[in-house]
Amino acid sequence: MEKVAGESVRLLDKPAAAAGSPSLSSAGAVFIMLKSALGAGLLNFPWAFNKAGGIAPAVLVELGSLVFLVSGLAVLGYASSLSTQSTYQGVVREVCGTAVGKLCEVCFILNLFMISVAFLRVVGDQLEKLCDSIYPNGTLSGEGPSLQHWYADQRFTLSALCVLVIFPLSVPKEIGFQKYSSILGTLAACYLTLVIVIKYHLQAESLGLREPPHPSRASSWASMFSVIPTICFGFQDGVPCALQCHEACVAIYSSMRNQNFSHWVAVSVLSMLICLLIYSLTGLYGYLTFGEDVAADILMSYPGNDAVVIVARLLFGISIVTIYPIVVLLGRSVVRDMWVNPKRGAVPVAEAHEQRTRVVLTVSWIAATLAIALFVPDIGKVIGLIGGISAFFIFIFPGLCLVCMMGTETVGPRKRAALLAWGILSVLCGAFVCGQSTAGAAMELLHRA
């Protein structure tokens, strides 16, 4: 690191990294970033607008979060180029030291594994609700599960989906492959937003539209902090249901053809602005349509036999499926670093061995998360309790990287002081969000008990 600092590396003019053959286009990077951020938490945003106390406080939290989100992406891209590492945990280990790197690895794999379980739970719920729409006499009529067809059972449909769709999408080595499914997944998520907006304008009377409540200023400011976990990393019923693009951003940056820092910042800003638009429209129009009666899953607020809503549920399930392979890819990288390749870079790995290891890790990851999602009924409570770990990857680790880099980078005293202050603020905000999320999940758990 001292050598890098002595040479005064200027990332604004730095060419692409020489290692590997990065081939991901800027458009592909934007779509993967979008897909990483557009998780099942999108269904939860209208409810978050209501819980925040109205439109104004919810939008204020969104805008404040956007500053930290873009800042974290920029810092991680800079740190990746500076450290020449291609994984999130590798960047943190190289920039912040071995101890922080180990903490990052543990948090990373725990967070990714629980997100995988949460994704499969969400997909399973969507499949079950879809089957309810197709076979109403079996599951919706209250006549019991005896009338349910075996091929409509969640254990069969979710297992088949994992074998036929998720596994083939998860096996590829590079994240650049995910750009194709990410385009489909992003469009599917946009369809949900479009449905909510159109139904607000064209079917207001049939849905019983009324003016949304106008909470007091005090109640709005008091409640807006409670939705920060939902706004920042997509909580749904206390469960983190959105893979934050920060976990994937280092892999995305390392796969891009153009790794110029200013270009990376432009890609990050564009991705976050599009996410802001999609999330805001969904939250705004869903809240305007149903007000205080909005369900935690916005699709549950609409009639279950509405064909447009059924299609939205199907497409949104596809959207979630396209995120899962990105989680598997990132999880494999951590497992290789921690257990498969403990001596990092000491011995070149043969292609055949790498392929076998990748397939084994993929099968093991999918099988373990599928088994937990299907057969552990109370796992959602555990996921909610540890969901605050997500704040480490958005706030704390980027903040620590920025602080550590200021000890080696050659910058002016004023700029150094400002960047140090921002890094410390990011760490403190992350600690607050993590603590608030964990405390909220614990209180919810106690309340349900």
C-alpha positions in Angstrom: 0.0 0.0 0.0 2.9 2.4 0.8 4.3 1.8 -2.7 1.0 2.6 -4.2 0.8 5.8 -2.2 4.3 6.8 -3.1 3.5 6.5 -6.8 0.5 8.8 -6.3 -1.9 6.6 -8.1 -4.5 8.7 -9.9 -7.6 6.6 -10.5 -9.3 9.2 -12.6 -6.9 8.4 -15.3 -6.2 4.8 -14.4 -6.7 2.2 -17.2 -8.5 -1.1 -16.8 -6.8 -3.7 -14.6 -4.6 -6.0 -16.4 -5.6 -9.1 -14.5 -8.1 -11.2 -16.3 -10.1 -10.2 -19.4 -12.9 -8.0 -18.2 -15.6 -7.8 -20.9 -18.7 -6.4 -19.1 -20.2 -3.4 -20.9 -21.4 -0.3 -19.1 -25.0 -1.1 -20.0 -24.5 -4.7 -18.6 -23.1 -3.3 -15.4 -26.1 -1.0 -15.0 -28.5 -3.8 -15.4 -26.7 -6.1 -13.0 -26.6 -3.2 -10.5 -30.3 -2.7 -10.9 -31.1 -6.3 -10.5 -29.0 -6.5 -7.4 -30.9 -3.7 -5.9 -34.5 -4.5 -7.1 -35.3 -7.3 -4.7 -38.5 -8.4 -3.0 -38.3 -5.3 -0.8 -40.0 -3.5 -3.7 -43.3 -5.1 -2.6 -42.8 -3.6 0.8 -42.2 0.0 -0.2 -45.9 1.3 -0.2 -46.1 -0.1 3.4 -42.8 1.7 4.2 -44.3 5.0 3.0 -47.2 4.5 5.3 -45.1 3.5 8.3 -42.8 6.5 7.7 -45.7 8.8 8.3 -46.4 9.8 4.7 -44.8 10.7 1.4 -42.6 13.6 2.5 -40.6 11.7 5.3 -40.3 8.6 3.2 -38.9 10.5 0.2 -36.5 12.4 2.6 -35.2 9.1 3.9 -34.7 7.9 0.4 -32.7 10.9 -0.7 -30.6 10.8 2.4 -29.9 7.1 1.8 -29.1 7.7 -1.8 -26.1 9.9 -0.8 -24.6 7.1 1.3 -25.4 4.5 -1.3 -23.6 6.3 -4.1 -20.7 7.2 -1.8 -20.2 3.6 -0.8 -20.2 2.4 -4.4 -17.7 5.1 -5.4 -15.4 4.2 -2.4 -15.6 0.5 -3.1 -14.7 1.0 -6.8 -11.8 3.2 -5.9 -10.6 0.7 -3.3 -10.9 -2.2 -5.7 -8.8 -0.4 -8.3 -6.2 0.6 -5.7 -5.9 -2.9 -4.1 -6.3 -4.8 -7.4 -8.8 -7.1 -5.7 -11.8 -8.5 -7.5 -14.0 -9.4 -4.5 -15.6 -7.3 -1.8 -14.0 -9.3 1.0 -10.6 -9.1 -0.8 -10.8 -5.3 -1.0 -11.7 -4.9 2.7 -8.9 -7.4 3.7 -6.3 -5.6 1.5 -7.3 -2.0 2.5 -8.3 -2.4 6.2 -6.1 -5.3 7.3 -6.5 -9.0 8.0 -8.6 -8.7 11.1 -11.3 -6.5 9.5 -11.0 -8.7 6.4 -11.9 -11.8 8.5 -14.8 -10.0 10.0 -16.0 -9.0 6.5 -15.8 -12.6 5.3 -17.8 -13.9 8.2 -20.5 -11.2 7.9 -20.5 -11.6 4.1 -21.1 -15.3 4.0 -23.7 -15.1 6.8 -25.5 -12.3 5.1 -25.5 -13.9 1.7 -26.6 -17.3 3.0 -29.6 -15.8 4.9 -30.5 -13.6 1.9 -30.5 -16.8 -0.2 -32.9 -18.5 2.2 -35.1 -15.3 2.3 -35.2 -15.2 -1.5 -36.3 -18.8 -1.8 -38.9 -18.1 0.9 -40.2 -15.1 -1.1 -40.2 -17.1 -4.4 -42.0 -20.0 -2.7 -44.6 -17.6 -1.4 -45.1 -16.2 -4.8 -45.5 -19.6 -6.3 -48.0 -20.6 -3.6 -50.1 -17.5 -4.2 -49.9 -18.1 -7.9 -51.1 -21.6 -7.5 -53.9 -20.3 -5.2 -55.0 -18.1 -8.1 -55.0 -21.0 -10.6 -56.5 -23.6 -8.2 -58.8 -21.6 -5.9 -60.7 -24.7 -4.8 -57.6 -26.2 -3.3 -56.0 -23.6 -1.1 -58.1 -20.5 -1.0 -61.5 -22.0 -0.3 -60.4 -23.2 3.2 -61.3 -26.8 2.4 -57.8 -27.9 3.4 -54.7 -29.0 1.7 -56.1 -32.4 0.7 -57.6 -30.9 -2.5 -54.3 -29.4 -3.6 -52.6 -31.0 -6.6 -49.1 -32.5 -5.8 -47.6 -30.4 -8.6 -48.9 -27.3 -6.9 -47.2 -28.1 -3.6 -44.5 -25.5 -2.7 -42.0 -28.2 -2.0 -42.3 -29.6 -5.5 -42.6 -26.3 -7.4 -39.7 -24.6 -5.6 -37.4 -27.7 -5.8 -38.2 -28.0 -9.6 -37.4 -24.3 -10.0 -34.1 -24.7 -8.3 -33.1 -27.6 -10.4 -34.3 -26.4 -13.8 -33.8 -22.7 -13.6 -31.7 -21.5 -10.7 -28.9 -24.0 -10.9 -28.1 -23.4 -14.6 -28.1 -19.6 -14.0 -25.9 -20.0 -11.0 -23.1 -22.2 -12.4 -21.3 -19.7 -14.7 -18.0 -18.4 -13.3 -18.2 -14.7 -14.2 -20.8 -12.2 -13.1 -20.9 -10.7 -16.6 -23.1 -13.7 -17.6 -25.8 -12.4 -15.3 -26.4 -9.3 -17.5 -28.8 -11.3 -19.7 -31.1 -12.5 -16.9 -30.7 -9.2 -15.2 -32.3 -7.4 -18.2 -35.3 -9.8 -17.9 -35.4 -9.4 -14.1 -35.3 -5.6 -14.3 -38.1 -5.4 -16.8 -40.2 -7.8 -14.7 -39.7 -5.5 -11.7 -40.7 -2.5 -13.8 -43.9 -4.2 -14.8 -44.9 -4.3 -11.2 -44.3 -0.6 -10.9 -46.2 0.1 -14.1 -49.2 -2.0 -12.9 -49.4 0.0 -9.6 -49.2 3.4 -11.4 -51.8 2.4 -14.0 -54.2 0.9 -11.5 -54.0 4.1 -9.5 -55.0 6.3 -12.4 -57.5 4.0 -14.2 -59.1 1.9 -11.5 -59.3 4.4 -8.5 -63.0 4.0 -8.1 -63.1 0.2 -8.1 -60.4 0.1 -5.5 -62.1 2.5 -3.2 -59.5 5.3 -3.5 -59.5 7.9 -0.8 -57.1 10.6 0.3 -54.1 9.3 2.2 -53.8 10.2 5.8 -51.9 13.4 6.8 -49.9 12.5 9.9 -48.6 15.2 12.2 -45.1 16.5 11.7 -44.1 15.1 15.0 -45.3 11.6 14.3 -43.8 11.7 10.8 -40.3 12.6 12.1 -40.6 10.1 14.9 -41.6 7.2 12.6 -39.4 7.9 9.6 -36.3 6.5 11.3 -38.1 3.1 11.7 -38.2 2.5 8.0 -34.5 3.2 7.3 -33.8 -0.6 7.1 -36.6 -1.0 4.6 -35.5 2.0 2.5 -31.8 1.0 2.6 -31.8 -2.7 2.2 -35.3 -3.9 1.4 -36.8 -5.4 4.5 -40.1 -7.3 4.2 -41.8 -8.3 7.4 -38.5 -8.0 9.2 -36.6 -10.1 6.6 -34.0 -8.6 4.3 -35.3 -9.3 0.8 -33.0 -7.3 -1.5 -29.4 -8.1 -2.4 -27.8 -4.7 -2.0 -25.7 -3.9 -5.0 -22.8 -3.0 -2.7 -22.1 -6.7 -2.1 -21.9 -7.2 -5.9 -20.3 -3.9 -6.9 -16.7 -5.0 -6.6 -17.3 -8.0 -8.8 -19.2 -5.8 -11.3 -16.4 -3.2 -11.3 -13.7 -5.8 -11.8 -15.6 -7.3 -14.8 -16.1 -4.0 -16.6 -14.1 -3.2 -19.7 -13.9 0.5 -18.8 -12.6 0.7 -15.2 -12.0 4.5 -15.3 -13.1 5.8 -11.9 -15.2 8.7 -13.2 -17.0 6.2 -15.5 -17.6 3.9 -12.5 -19.1 6.8 -10.6 -21.4 7.6 -13.6 -22.6 4.0 -13.8 -23.2 4.0 -10.0 -25.1 7.2 -10.0 -27.2 6.2 -13.0 -28.1 2.8 -11.5 -29.1 4.4 -8.2 -31.2 7.1 -9.8 -33.1 4.5 -11.8 -33.6 2.4 -8.6 -34.8 5.6 -6.8 -37.3 6.2 -9.6 -38.7 2.6 -9.5 -38.9 2.4 -5.8 -40.4 5.9 -5.4 -43.1 5.3 -8.0 -44.0 2.0 -6.4 -44.1 3.3 -2.9 -45.8 6.6 -3.8 -48.7 5.2 -5.9 -49.2 2.1 -3.8 -49.5 4.4 -0.7 -51.8 6.8 -2.5 -54.0 4.0 -3.7 -54.5 2.2 -0.3 -53.4 4.7 2.3 -53.2 3.1 5.8 -54.8 -0.1 4.5 -51.9 -1.0 2.3 -50.6 -4.5 2.9 -46.9 -5.3 3.6 -47.0 -7.2 0.3 -48.6 -4.6 -2.0 -49.9 -7.3 -4.4 -52.0 -8.7 -1.5 -53.9 -5.4 -1.5 -55.3 -6.1 -4.9 -58.0 -8.7 -5.8 -56.5 -12.1 -6.0 -58.3 -13.0 -9.2 -57.1 -10.0 -11.1 -55.3 -11.3 -14.2 -53.0 -8.3 -14.4 -52.0 -8.8 -10.7 -51.4 -12.5 -11.3 -49.1 -11.7 -14.2 -47.3 -9.2 -12.0 -46.8 -11.8 -9.3 -45.5 -14.3 -11.9 -43.1 -11.8 -13.4 -41.9 -10.5 -10.0 -41.2 -14.1 -9.0 -39.0 -14.3 -12.2 -37.3 -11.1 -11.1 -36.4 -12.6 -7.7 -35.1 -15.8 -9.3 -32.7 -13.7 -11.4 -31.1 -12.2 -8.3 -30.4 -15.6 -6.6 -27.6 -16.6 -9.0 -25.7 -13.4 -8.2 -25.9 -14.3 -4.5 -24.6 -17.7 -5.2 -21.7 -16.3 -7.2 -20.7 -14.0 -4.4 -21.1 -16.7 -1.8 -18.9 -19.1 -3.8 -16.1 -16.4 -3.8 -16.2 -16.1 0.0 -16.2 -19.9 0.5 -13.2 -20.3 -1.8 -11.4 -17.5 0.1 -12.1 -19.0 3.5 -11.9 -22.7 3.0 -11.2 -24.0 -0.5 -8.2 -21.7 -1.3 -6.8 -20.7 2.1 -3.4 -19.9 0.5 -4.7 -17.2 -1.8 -2.9 -17.1 -5.0 -0.1 -19.4 -3.9 -0.7 -22.1 -6.5 -2.5 -21.7 -9.8 -5.7 -23.6 -9.9 -6.3 -25.9 -12.9 -9.4 -25.1 -14.9 -10.9 -28.6 -14.4 -10.4 -28.4 -10.7 -11.9 -24.9 -10.6 -14.9 -26.1 -12.5 -15.5 -29.1 -10.3 -15.2 -26.9 -7.2 -17.6 -24.3 -8.6 -20.2 -27.0 -9.4 -19.9 -28.6 -6.0 -20.1 -25.3 -4.2 -23.1 -24.2 -6.3 -25.0 -27.5 -5.6 -24.2 -27.4 -1.9 -25.3 -23.8 -1.6 -28.6 -24.3 -3.4 -29.4 -27.6 -1.6 -28.7 -26.1 1.9 -30.7 -22.9 1.4 -33.6 -24.9 -0.2 -33.7 -27.3 2.6 -33.8 -24.5 5.2 -36.4 -22.5 3.2 -38.7 -25.6 3.0 -38.3 -27.3 6.3 -37.3 -24.7 8.9 -40.6 -22.9 9.8 -39.2 -20.1 12.1 -36.0 -19.2 10.1 -37.6 -15.8 9.3 -37.2 -14.8 12.9 -33.4 -15.5 12.8 -33.0 -13.8 9.5 -34.7 -10.7 10.9 -32.4 -10.6 13.9 -29.2 -10.8 11.8 -30.6 -8.7 9.0 -28.8 -5.6 10.3 -25.5 -7.1 9.1 -26.5 -5.6 5.7 -25.6 -2.2 7.1 -22.0 -3.3 7.3 -21.7 -3.6 3.5 -23.5 -0.3 2.7 -22.1 1.9 5.5 -19.5 0.5 7.8 -17.0 -1.3 5.5 -17.0 1.4 2.8 -16.5 4.0 5.6 -13.6 2.0 7.1 -12.0 1.6 3.6 -12.2 5.4 3.1 -10.6 6.1 6.5 -7.8 3.6 5.9 -7.1 4.8 2.4 -6.6 8.3 3.7 -3.6 7.0 5.6 -1.9 6.1 2.4 -3.3 8.3 -0.4 -1.6 11.6 -1.2 -4.4 14.2 -0.9 -4.6 17.8 0.3 -5.2 18.4 4.1 -8.7 19.8 3.6 -9.7 17.0 1.3 -8.2 14.5 3.7 -10.1 16.0 6.6 -13.4 16.0 4.7 -13.0 12.4 3.5 -12.0 11.2 6.9 -15.1 12.9 8.4 -17.3 11.4 5.8 -15.8 7.9 6.4 -16.4 8.2 10.2 -19.9 9.5 9.6 -20.6 6.5 7.4 -19.4 4.1 10.0 -21.5 5.8 12.7 -24.6 5.8 10.5 -24.1 2.1 9.8 -23.8 1.3 13.4 -27.0 3.2 14.1 -28.9 1.4 11.3 -27.6 -2.0 12.3 -28.5 -1.4 15.9 -32.0 -0.1 15.0 -32.7 -3.0 12.7 -31.6 -5.6 15.2 -33.5 -3.9 18.0 -36.6 -3.6 15.8 -36.4 -7.3 14.8 -36.0 -8.3 18.5 -38.9 -6.2 19.6 -41.1 -7.7 16.8 -40.0 -11.2 17.9 -40.9 -10.5 21.5 -44.2 -9.0 20.5 -45.2 -12.0 18.4 -44.2 -14.3 21.2 
